[in-house]
């Protein structure tokens, strides 16, 4: 027998799959259910259940099939798919765009909060990481796109649509009220090791290495400046950078608006992501982030000696190139 919790989760999933922007979803539900906004927020937070009459109204207005509510195999939107060619148009950009829209909502919320746990360089903090972005994209294509194992880094071009999305993500992320970044302690070393390897098999040229190296050094200076002052542009928007003292296997981000909207973007591979609104997954991630922070060292504002030593050590790592 289908559990009510499963039905409720499937209903919320179907709603957010149709209207990802939280404020618009709330407005729409207010209109069709004749409820006030707080009553809708309480239902989306699952503090109060939708009545049977409200569920019937919702599925009718949103054209949601009852079959989709009782299924137990509803899939999270995903970019994980097989690629038969190098045509970037095959990527499901809707995941990136939904992610961007939610970040806009979080940035517009006075209590918006977003956390990142990363085993990759935090390029979301840095808008001019052209060579770094390109290397991640090159590496992703090398491992993911058939027949791309011989394509040179120098010949790789980031799609304009992807660049625009990344620029908008950066623009809105720096306006989020509170941001936490928990970084793996070997993110620069792992990146440098990868560049050295692909240079050894002649897919990354020596001139490319010089450009990547210069950008990495600028990136380190930029991160150190953010860690020193504790914000990107606006001092009212806090940014806390931590270095994890334990290994980070997978990158992911978690957002909370302290109202009804929570989401997570799981990034097991470069340019492959899974966007989820599932409360059980989100609760696990929230707990993991708190645990990660407990086992990490804070670089932002305080800990001047540790911060200086860390960024100096990362410059030495980059000098290996």
Secondary structure, DSSP 8 states (H G I E B T S, - for coil): ---HHHHHHHHHHHHHHH--SHHHHHHHHHHHHT--HHHHHHHHTTSS---HHHHHHHHHHTT--HHHHH-S-----B-----SSS-GGGS-HHHHHHHHHHHHHHHHSTT-EEEEEESS--GGG-TT-HHHHHHHHHHHHHHHSTT-TT--GGG----HHHHHHHHHHHHHHTTSSEEEEEE-TTHHHHHHHHHHHHHHTTSS-HHHHHHHHHHHHHHHHHHHHHHHHT-SS-TTSEEEEEEESS---SEEEEEE-SSS-EEEEEEEETTEEEEE--HHHHHHHHHHHHHHHHTEEE-SSS-HHHHHHHHHHHHHHHTT-
